[in-house]
Structures are given as structure tokens and as C-alpha cells.
Amino acid sequence: MPRNRNEYGRVIAINQKRGMVAVSIEDTGISVFNVVDCYDFQLNDIVYGPLDYVGGQTIFHPAEKYQVQVFIEATGCTEKNFRHYMLS
């Protein structure tokens, strides 16, 4: 069960073709989301928001002061299984 509604995460993988991004969240694992808005994330970007809740969410890119609409497809992933979501 999610422990907090909003958390910080660091972008660890990007699939530009599919618009998929994986973020590592401290003590929670990895979340994978599909970018709904036109926004290009970069590796190691820091994002903030409800990263551990599946479904449509608004997350924030604090450094750029920009909000992005995403659809979170998976949460609590491990290093081993998050790639499945990035590729399928």
C-alpha cells in the first residue's frame, strides 16, 4: 500500500518511442508511467507527485517548474521487472 500521496522520484529509464518513463522512488521501488502531455524527460530528472498510485496523475518537474499529465501503469517494480512495462 502506498505510504505517501506525493513523493520525489528520479528518472532512470526512458522509452521515447512509447512515451514511457521509469522513476526510482526511495523506499518504494520503481514506478513506470506513460507521458500524456508533450514533454521530454531526461535521465536523472527529478519529478514530484503521486508516483505510487496507478492511473491518471499530474506530476511536477520542480527544476523546470512544469506540470505534466501522465498515466502511471505500474508501481513498486523492482530493477528486474520494470523493463517489462517499458517494452510491452
C-alpha positions in Angstrom: 0.0 0.0 0.0 1.3 3.5 -0.8 2.8 5.3 2.1 2.5 8.9 0.9 0.5 10.7 -1.7 3.3 12.8 -3.1 6.9 11.7 -3.4 10.1 12.6 -5.3 11.5 10.2 -7.9 14.5 10.2 -10.2 14.1 9.3 -13.9 16.1 6.1 -14.5 14.9 4.9 -18.0 13.1 6.4 -21.0 11.4 4.7 -24.0 10.9 7.7 -26.4 9.0 5.6 -29.0 6.4 4.5 -26.4 6.4 7.7 -24.3 7.3 5.6 -21.2 9.4 6.8 -18.3 10.6 4.8 -15.2 11.3 6.6 -12.0 13.1 5.3 -8.9 11.4 6.2 -5.6 13.3 5.9 -2.4 11.9 3.1 -0.2 9.1 2.3 -2.6 10.7 0.8 -5.7 10.2 1.9 -9.3 7.1 3.4 -11.0 6.5 3.3 -14.7 4.3 5.9 -16.5 3.2 6.9 -19.9 3.6 10.6 -20.7 0.2 12.1 -21.8 1.5 15.6 -22.4 4.2 16.6 -24.9 7.1 16.7 -22.6 10.6 15.2 -23.0 12.1 13.9 -19.8 15.8 13.4 -19.4 17.7 10.7 -17.4 18.2 11.8 -13.8 15.4 14.4 -13.9 13.7 14.8 -10.5 9.9 14.6 -10.5 7.4 15.1 -7.8 3.8 13.9 -7.3 1.7 10.8 -6.6 4.2 8.5 -8.2 3.0 5.3 -6.4 -0.7 5.5 -7.5 -1.8 3.7 -10.7 -3.9 5.8 -13.1 -4.0 9.3 -14.5 -1.9 11.8 -12.4 -0.4 15.2 -12.6 3.3 15.2 -11.7 5.7 18.1 -11.4 9.2 18.8 -12.7 10.5 21.1 -9.9 13.6 22.3 -11.7 11.6 23.3 -14.8 8.6 24.5 -12.8 6.4 22.5 -15.1 3.5 20.1 -14.5 3.0 17.0 -16.7 -0.1 14.8 -17.2 0.9 11.1 -17.0 -0.8 7.7 -16.7 1.0 5.6 -14.1 1.0 2.0 -15.3 3.0 0.2 -12.6 4.3 0.9 -9.1 6.5 -0.9 -6.7 8.5 -2.5 -9.5 12.0 -4.0 -9.0 15.1 -3.4 -11.1 14.3 -6.7 -12.7 10.6 -6.4 -13.7 10.2 -2.7 -14.6 11.7 -3.3 -18.0 8.7 -5.4 -18.9 6.5 -2.4 -18.7 8.9 -0.2 -20.6 9.0 -2.6 -23.5 5.5 -4.2 -23.7 
